[in-house]
Amino acid sequence: MVILFANRKGWFDPLNERKIHTIEIPRLGGVGIMAAVISSLFLLMNDADFSHLKLFLLGLWIVFLVGVWDDFQPIPPIFKLLGELIPILILTSTYQIPLFELGLVSESLLWIEFPVTFIFSLWLVNAFNLIDGINGLAGSIGFFSLIVVAYLSNSFSNIICFSFAGALMAFLFFNIMKPKVFMGDGGSLPLGFCLAFAVTQLSGVKNFDNAEPLLLFICATSLPLFDMFRVFVIRIFYKKNPFKGDKNHLHHLLIELGNSHLMATIILTILSLFTVVVYYSFTFLQIKPVLGILLISIILMTFTFVVWRKVKVVRHLNKVL
């Protein structure tokens, strides 16, 4: 319904030098995703659930409206960032990552949960927003991350995660092969916001000790988190605005090497799956979690180094030719 309505109204993703697609495609997939999520929550939740989650739902609604506004009329990055800060402040004022319960800080450092949750939530929301650059990528990694965190977290966030995962599964049907709609900021920002809430619900997870649930969640979302950090460091190093878009994301580099959207999405999704399998293997073998995180960091950096070296060769050959 969203696709048909957007096509009729002519609401297409504008073409420019940063866009990879060459045909007009609606960018309002987030509207369909959020309609499915909200419908699911109303069907699955009772009054007590809604009372417990009312501030999360308020923040989710605000971040969705900010995203849809940007989909219709692109807004300056600084104003978009300010629009994200309000729902993230609402979220972190009520829910924090349980660093004390996970055994990461002492009771005297309990105050640190608020700033850590705020910074990590802001990073997560923008990481999924920035990785939404090719068909199926944000949806695939988001779906996978939601399933992992639903396995780890409690019943409240399970309902939200499975509702969002189901909506993404339907969205990918219209996006990953022959795209008829893009997710847009109206989908990617709420996706990151949903995951930011879920990470605050990781205390008391069975079969895991201390910080393992949080570290496993970080592994599941490590690719978008790492890619955003890498791109921001590069932009700052070259004295560019870190919030101004470019084509240095990993998915852009894979496309530059001649991969299709589908192949780039498959490669990066498999890489995300691999990081979780590696870390889970470390916990199963009772190896120190920090070594698993270190190994995953090395894997991501090695992958990036190999891809970048190949891109440099391609760019050199193009200059010669």
N, C-alpha and C positions, 0 to 999 in steps of 0.2 A: 504493500500500500504506500509506503514512504517513497519507494523508487518511482512508482507510477505518478504520484502527486508531485514529486520534485521534477520529474521530466516534463510534466505538463506545465509547471510554473517556470521552467527554465532555470532552476536553481542548481547550477553546475559548479564543480570545482574549477576556479579560474586557472587558465594555462599561463605559465611564465617560465623563465629560464631555469628555475629550480625544480620544476615538475618533470617527472619521468614519463607520465602518460601523455598521449597526443590527441586523445578524443575527449569530448565533454562527458563527464560522469558526475552524478550527484554526490555530494559530500555529506549527506545527512544520515548516514548509517547509524550514528549515535542516537538519533531520535527513535528508530526502530528498536535498537538495543535497550534503551532506557524504558521504552514502553513495555517491552517484554519483562524486564527486571522488576519494575514497579508492579505490574500485573501479577507476577509470580509471588512477590512479597505479600501482597494483599490476600492471595489465596492461601499462603502457607503460614503466615504469622497470626498470632492472637493478640489481644489487647495488651497483655503484659510485655510481649516482644516489642510492640510498637512503642510502648512507654520507655522501655530500656534503650531503644535505638533512635528515639526521636531527634536527637541532636545530630547523630550521624546522617539520618535521612535529610535533615535540613541542609547540612553541608553538601551532601550528594546532589541535592536539587540546585544549590547555588553554583557548584562547579560545573554542572551540566549546562546551566543557562549561560555561564561564561563561555563554555566551549561552543555552544550553538551560536552565540553572538559572533564569535570569531569565525565560525564557518560561513555565516552570512556576509559579514563585513569584517575582514581582517583588522585587528586592532593592534596598536603598538605593543611590542613585547613587555614593556614596563607596566602598562595598564593591565595586560593579561596576567602578569605576575601578581599585581595587586589584587586582581579578582580571584586568584587562587589562594592568597594569604588568608582571606576571611574564612572560607570553609575549613581550611587547615587549622586555623586558630580555634574554630568551633570544635573541631575533632579533638585536638590535643588538649583542650581545656577540660575534656571529660574522659578521654581514653588516652592512656600512655603505654608505651612498650614496657612490659613488666620486667625491667632490668634487675630489680631486687629479687623478685620471685624466681627469675632464671639464674640467679647466683652470679650475676655479672658485676654488681656493685653492692657495697655495704649499706646498711640502713642510714648511715650518716650522709650518704651520697644520693639519697632517694630523690632529692630535688632535681637531679640531672635527667630524670626520665622525661620531663617536659621538653627541654630544649633538644634532646636527642630525638624524641618522637617528632617534634616540629621539623627539624632539619631533614630527617629521613623521609618523612611524608612528602615534603616539598620536592625532594630529590626523586622520589618514586613517581609522583604524579607527573613531573616533567620528563622523566626518563621514558615513560610509556607514551607520552605525547610526542617526543622526538623520534622514537623508533617507528612510529606510524608513518613510514615513508614509501613502502611498497605493498603490493597486494598480499594480504594474509598474514603479514609479519606480526604486527601488534596483536591481532586477534589470536594467532596460534600460540605465541609465547604467553599472552594473557590467559588463554584457556588453560594451558599447561600449569601456569603459576597458581591459578585459582584452584585447580584440582589438588595440587600439592598442599596449599594452605588449608583447604577444607579437610584434608586428611589430618592436619596437625592441630586445628583449632577447635573451639567449642561449638555448641549447637547454634548460637546466635549468628556467628559469622559463617557457619556451614550453610545456613539457608541463603544468605546473601551471596556467598561464593558460588554455590551450585546454580542459583538463579542467573547470575551473571555469566557463568560458564555455558549454561544452556542457551542464553541469548547470543553469545559469541559463536556457538556452534551453528546456529541458524544464520547468523550474519556471514560467516565464512562461506556458506553455500552460495551466496550472492557476490562474494568478493574475491575468492582465492584463485579461481580458474579463469573464467571470463567475467571480469568485474563489471557489475551493474551499479555498484554503489561503493563509496569509500566510508570508512569509519568516521573520519573527521574528529575535531577536538571535542565535539559533543559526545563521543564515545571513548576516546583515549583518556581524557582527563578524568571522567568518572571511573574508568577501569583502574587507573593508578590510585584514585581516592579510595576505592573499595579495597584494594590490596593494602593500602596504608591503614585502614581500619582493622583489617584482618590480622595484621602483624601485632596489634595491641591485644589480641585475644589468644596469645600463645602460651599462657601460663597453665600449669597442671596438665601437660600433654602426657598421655600414657606411653610407656615403652621408650621414652627419651629422657635423658638426664640434663638438668641445668640449661645451658645455652644452646643445646643441640637443635631444638625446634626453630629458634631464631636464625641460626646459621644455615639450616637447611632451606629456610625461606629465602635468605639472602642468595643462596646458590641458585634457587629457582628463578630469581629475578636478576641474577648477576649480569646477564648480557646487556639489558637496557641500562642498568646502573653503571656498568663499566663503560659502555659506549658514550653515554652522556658525559661522564667524568673525563674521558679521553678527548672528546670533541671540545669541551670547554677549556681544557688545559691547552690544546693546540691553538684555539682562538685567542686566548689570553697571551700565549707566548708570542704570537704574531701581531699582538696589539690590536686585535679586532674585537668588536662587540660580542661577548660570549652568547648573547641572546639573539644575535642575527644569524639566520639560517644559512647553511652552505651544503655542499655535497661531500662532506668528509666522513659521514657515518659509515659504519661497516656495510650496511646494505647498499649504499651508493657505490662503495668500492667494489663489491661483488658484481654489481650491475656493470660497472666500468670494465670488468674483466670478461664481459660477454655472457654472464649468466642471465637467465630469464628471471622475472619476478618470482615465479614458482620455485625455481632452483635455489635462488638466494634465500627465500623463506625456509625451504627445506634444510639448507645447510645451517642456518642460524638457529632454527628450532632444534635440530639434532644436537648442535653444540650446547644449547640450554639443557636438553635432556641429559647429555653426557656429564655436565657439571654436577647435576643432582645425583646421578648414578655413582659418580666418583665419590662424592661426599658421603652418600648413604652407605657405600661400601666401607668407608673409613669408620663410620659409627658402628656398623655391624661387626667389624673386626676389632672394635674397641681401641682404635688408634686415636691419638689426641686430635680433637676437632680442629685445632689451629693449624695442624699440618694439612688437613683437607682443604681448608680455606687457602692456604699458601699454594697448594698444588693447583687449585682452580684458578687462582690469579695468574700463575705461570702459564696455564693452558690458554687463557684468554689473551694474555700478552703475546704468547708465541703465535697463536692464530692470527692476531692483528699484524704482527711483524711479517709473517709469511705473505699475507694478503697485500700489505703495503709494498713489499718488495716487488711483487708481481705487477702491481699498479704502476710503480715507477718505471718498470721495463716497458709496459704498454704505452705510457705517456712519452717515454723517450723515442720509441719506434714511431709514434704518431708525429712527433716533431720532425724526425728524419724524413719521413715520407711526405 
